[in-house]
Amino acid sequence: MISKYKCYPLKNFIKQIRGVSYKKDQISEKPIEGYIPLLRATNIQNGELTYENVLYVAPSLVKDEQKLRKYDILIAASSGSKEVVGKPGQVKEESNYTFGAFCKLIRPNTNINPDYLRHFFNTKYYSQTISQSINGANINNLRNEHIDNLMIPVPSIDIQRKIAILLNKAQNLIKYRKAQIEALDQLTQSVFLEMFGDPSTNPKRWKKVNLEEIAIKEKGAIKSGPFGSQLLISEYVKNGIPVLGIDNVEKNKFVWAKPKAISEQKYKELKAFRVYSGDVLISRTGTVGRTCVVPDDFKEGIIGPNLLKVTLDKNLMLPEVLSIMFNYLPHVINQIKWMSPGATVPVFNTKNLKKVKVLVPDKKVQVEFVKKIKEVEELKSKFILGLTDLEKNYNSLMQRAFKGELFTEEKVSNL
């Protein structure tokens, strides 16, 4: 890393600790008296630690140093996915938790500010260096030397503290904006329940039907994307007709995320998979059940292998209402989970999709609901744009901070 501050190997400021190894008969998915809760790589999300879906391990397997301490940084050290390896999350409070063998712990010593170190693990330098270190390896495994040999700019403790305070403030603004967006998602669900009632109890006695009953009565109204020899990897082209995939389907939002493309000729061959504005797109693998509506300005394209599409009879169900049901209502989400088998990767298919049970509210109420939700979505879009700006600001500040462009010893002494 290029910086005005002197750089040192990270090993001078940390201790690395291996995770707990265990056998199947030494863990439990449910709490057992005396057992210690254990975090895994799945508990590291967006730079934070989550304490849900933990395992419980026999205390005899856990060394004292393997118990999480405040300011420790937990890192995913081994995974089938290169994107997962190296992702960090800081421990905010003292706890009795431990961590599994596919993770490693970074414990800072007293010569470095722990929050300064946490922000270092968010830098492009860190993520790019780790990615290069494991590139080409058959097993995505982060070794001790990959961390120890990282070069970290180390100004005085006083400057580290100033940098940490500034970056913490920038990051807190991001967290606050994300909380606002989450609150709008909850508002969407609340408006639905207020207008339509809880689908699990159906207090307003709306008709409940299988999804196939509200699709248009045409072949291909409920369709899965092409598979196998229908669309080969070699048939994709750089520029052409879009092939929509999972990346185009965010939660209740259609996004242009650089879709793959096919030629005009291939498009004609796959016209059965054509997408129209107003269709509901549903992720069938990975982010199973995530749903959005194809916008009015969509011109042409097909669904890819990992998507399903539904063309609704809009006299019975508006697509925006169905998308809300799939994205926000536990009654529908749980059906999809139950219908999506797969030991490691859940898969949802058209046969099951047709059998998902949904309420069919009065059309006038649906129209009123969509009007209200569009107002919420417009506000949410503004918040998301603001979030993007806040994230850019944080990344810019972080880059300048570690380059030594924000604080010098002279500036700090005058503060």
N, C-alpha and C positions, 0 to 999 in steps of 0.2 A: 504493500500500500504506500502510495506517495503522500508524504505529509511534511509539514514544517516542523512537526514534533518528531523527536527521536523515536524510532520504532524498535520494538523488542519482540523476541519469540513469546508467544502467549503462555508457554509452559512456565515462564518466570512468575506468573501471577495467578496460577490456578492449580488445582489438583483434580485429576480425572478419576472417577470411581465407576467400576463396572456394576451392572445391574444384577439382580437376584436370579439365579437359575433354579428351576423347580421342575418336578415331575407332576403328571396329571393328578396323582393321588395326594399331592401336597398343597393343592389350591382349591378354592371354592368360588363359585360365582355369587354366593350368598354370604352375608356376614356370619362369622363363627367367633364365639367368645375367645379372646386372646389372639386371634389371627390379625395380621397387619394388612391394611388395604394397600394394593399394589397398582401403580400406574403403568400404562403401556404407551407405545407411540401414538395410538389412537386418542390418547388423552391430551395430546399436544395439538392445539387448534389455533391458528392465526396468532401465533406468538404468545398464547396464554395456555395455562393448564386447566383442564376440566376434570372434575372429580366425580363424574358419572360413569357408569358401566366399568367399574373397577373390579379387579379380582382380589381375593383374600388369601394370604399365604401364611404357612406355618412360621411362627416367630423364630424357631430354631435355625431357619435358613437365612435370616437377615442379620448381617453385621451392624454394629452401631453406626458406622460411617455410611451405611446404605440407607439410613433414614433421612428423609428430606429435611433440609434446614432452610431457614429464610435466606433468600438471595441465591440459593443454588439455581443452576440452569440445567434443565433436563433436555437432552437431545436425542432424537431418533437416530440410532446408530446402525441399524440393519433393517432392510426392507426390500420387497420385490420391486418397489418403485423408486427410481432415482429421485423423483420429486419429493419424496418423503424424507429421505436420508438427510440429516443435518438440521431439520427444522427444530427450533428451540422454544422453550417456554420457561419462564422464571417462576420460582416458588416465592409467593408473596408473604406467607406467614409460616411460623413454626408449626409442624404437624407430625403426626405419627405415621405418615405414608412412606412407602418405599417404592421401588421401581424395578421393572423386569429386565431380563438379559439383553433384549433387543434395543435397549436405551443405554445411555451413559450420562453421568452426572458431571457437570463442571462446577467446582466449588472454588469461588474466588478467595484469595488471601487478602491480608490487610493492606497490601500495597496498591490496590486498585479499587476504585469506586464501583460497587456492584451494579448500579444502574448504568454507569458509563459502559461497563462490560456488556450489559444486556443490550444496549443499543448497538454495540459493535457487532453483535450476532444478527442484527437486522441489516447490515450494510451489504451492498452489492459485492464488495470485495470478498466478504465471507461466503456468500451463497455461490458465487462464481468459482472461488477457489475450491470449495468442497465439491462442487459439480465436476470440476476438472480432475480432482483427486481420485474420484471413483469412476470416471469415464473409462469405458472399455473393460471394466472388471465384470467377471461372470456373476459375482455376488455383490450386491450393493451394500458394502460393509465399510463403516467409518472406523479407521484405525486410530490409535492414540496419536501417532505422529502427524496425522492429518490436522489434528487440533493443535498439538504442541508447537508445530512449526509455523502456524499462522503468525504474521507480523502485525502487531498492534501498536498504533501511535500512543505514546504514554507521556502526556504533559504532567504538570504537578497535580497533586491531589486536589488542590483548590480549583484548578481549571477543569479537571475531570468533574468535580461537583457542579460547577457552573454549566458545563455542557449537559450533564445529566438533568439538571433542573429545567433547562430550556427545552430539551427534547422530550422530557416528561410532559411538559405543558402542551407541546404540539401533539403528542400522542393522546393526551387526555381529550383534546378537542375532537380527535378522530373517534374515540370511544363514545363521546357524548353524541356525536352526529349518528353513529351506528345505533345508539339507543333510541334516538328519535325515529329512525327508519323502522326499527323493530316495533316501536309503539304504534306506528301507522299500520304495520302488518296485523297487530293485535286489534286495531280499530276495524280493519276490514273484516276480521272474523266476528267481532262484536256486532257490526252492522248486519252481517248475514244472519246471525242467531236472533237478533232483534226482529228482523223482517220475516224470516222464514221459519224460525224455531229450531230447536236442536234436532238434527236428523235422526239421532239415536232414539228419541222418544216421539218425535213428530207430533207435537201438541196441536198443530194447526191442520192436521189430517190431510196433508198433501198426498197426492198419489205417489207411490213408490214403485219404480220400475227398474228393469235391467237396462243398462246403457244402450244396448242395441235397439231398444224400442223408441228411442228419441233421435236416432240417426236417420238420415234420409233413406228412403227405400230404394237404394240403388246399389249395384255391385261395387264393392270397394269403399263403401261409406266408412267402414272401420278397417284400416289397413296397416300392415306392418311393412317396414322398408325392405328393399331387395336384399337377398342373401345368397351366399355361395357364388355359383357361376353367373348369377343374374347381373352382378356388378363386381368385376375384378379390380383389384388395386391398379393394375396396369391400364385400366380404361379411364382413370381420372386424368383430366387435363388441367393446364395452368389457368386458362381462361375459358369460360363456357357457361353452361346452365348450372345454377347452384344446386348442390346436394346438401340439404340441411342435416345437421347432426346435433348431438347433445349440447355442444357449446352455443348453439343458437337458441336454446331453451333455458332461460333463467326462470326463477320462481315468479310465475304469472307475468312474464315479460319476454317478448321476442327481441333478440339482439342479433345484429349482423356481426358474427365472429369469424370472419374469413372462412366461409364454407368451402368445401371441396367443390369441384366442378366436373361436368361431363360435356361431351360434344353434342351438337344438335341432333346428330344421327342416333346417338345412344339415348338421348332424351325422348326421341320418338319411340324407341323400343321399350322404354320404361314409363310410358305415359300413364300406366295404371297407378303409378306411385306419385302422380302429380299433386302438388299442393296448391290450394286456393286460399285467397283471403277469407278470413272467418273460420278456417279449419282450426281445430284444437290439436296441437302437437303435444305428444306425451313421451317422455323418456322411458325406454323399455329396459335399460340396463344401466348399471352404475347408479346414477341419481334417479332410481326407479320412481315413476309417478310424477316427477316434476313436469309442470304443464304451462303452456302459454297459448295465446291466440295469435294466429297469423294476421298481421295488420292489413288495413285496407289498401295501402300503397304497394303491397307485395305484387311483383309482376309474374315471375314464373320460377319453377324449381321442383325438385322431388324430395321426398324424405329419404334419409340414409338408412343403413341397416340397424341403427340403434334407436330409431324413432318409430312411434305409432302415430296415426292421425285419425281424427274423427270428423266427419262432415255431418253436422247436426241439422235436424229439421227445426229451423228457427221459430216456427210456429209453436213448437213445444218447449224448446230450451235454447236460451241465448248462450253462445259460446263463452262469454265472459263469466256467466254464472257457473258453468261447468268447471272452468279453469279455477275459480275460487274454491269450489268444492274439493278439487283434487289437491290443491296446494295448502289449504288451511284447515280443513275439517277432519278431525281425528276419525270420525265415523267412516269416511271414504279412504283416508290414508291407511287405516288399519286393514281394510279389505285388500288394498293393493299389496301391502306387505305380506299378508297371508297368502295371496295368490301368486307371489313371486318367488318360486323355489330357486335354489342355487346354493351350494355349499360355501362358495367364496364370493361369487358374483351373482346377485339376484337378477332374474330375468322375467320380464312381464310380456305376455303374448296377447294376440287378438282374441283368442278363445276366452281367456280370463277377463280381458277388458270388456267384452260384450256382456259379461255377467255381473259387473260392478253395479250395485244397487244405489240409485240416487233418487232424491225427491224431485218432483216436477211441480214447482210452485205456479201460482196463477201468473199468466204472461204480464199483466199490468204491474204486478209486484216486481217481477223480474226487471222490467224496463226501469222502474223507479230505483231499484237496487243498483243497476248498472250506472245510472246517472250519478248516484252518490259516490260509487266506487271510483268513477273516472276523476272526480274531484280529489279524492284521496290519492290516486295514482299520480295525478299532476303534481301535487305537493311532494309526494315521495320522489318523483323524478328530479325536482329541484334540490331536494336534500341529497340525492345520490350524486348530482353534479357537484354540490358543495363538498361532499365527502371526497370526491376525486381531487378537488383542489387542495383540500386539507392533507391528503396523502402525498400529493406532489410537494407541498410545502415541507412536510416532515422529511421526506427523502432528500430534498434540497438542503435543508438545514443539517441533516445528518452527514451528508457528503462534505459540506463545508466545515462542519465541526471537526471531523476526523482528519481533514486535510490541514487543519490548523488555521483556518481563515476567519474564525469567529472570535476567538479569544487569544490574547498573548499574555505573558506574565505581566507586562506593563498595564494592559487594560484591566486585568483582574485586580491589581493592586490599587487601582483608582476607583473601583466599584464600592 
